[in-house]
């Protein structure tokens, strides 16, 4: 199977799935470049509808470029309750062979993101997926006070279908060929370049993981092979970034 490096086509394909937002992104990117030469002073990372212009994005992107001892920190999202930004800062992370990129989510509200590398669009993991269960299977909540109920549909041959969270989207996991390996939470993974799928799991802001969900607040990847590695967020597929290793 091919690998996760130089997989430009996947991002194009997945971005098309968010075509409505793609238009805005393209327009934004053009304005982004146009304002680059005239905006020299980074400003504070205040959020709000007025500040979230392409030039604001450019300035924040330049401001957030934290590198220390071989580790480049990338912010997955920023912003507050008015408008959390679905963007990576810096969007294009540049490191040397043997260095690490470490992601965290500094959003002020509980908006999760993933860091997901994949070889092509067929590896895209939906957040929820249907699974066949025996007819009559009952589901009971560990918290009866919670306002919740499973989504159940009629299945084939008298079975039923339950719609549940997809662990391959929500948990840290590596898939290489037929091999599926779940990582510990908040992992520091070393990329071989042969993976078909590398996923951080849902990355929550510090202390804001909803009760009962795994507390994943960082994801780090060490890159030992030069190349261009493209990734995206499964929750917001237009939220894409690149790691360039030279
Ligand atoms: Cu996201």
Boltz pocket constraint, residues with backbone or C-beta under 6 A from the ligand:
constraints:
  - pocket:
      binder: B
      contacts: [[A, 86], [A, 112], [A, 113], [A, 114], [A, 233], [A, 234], [A, 235], [A, 236], [A, 239]]
      max_distance: 6.0
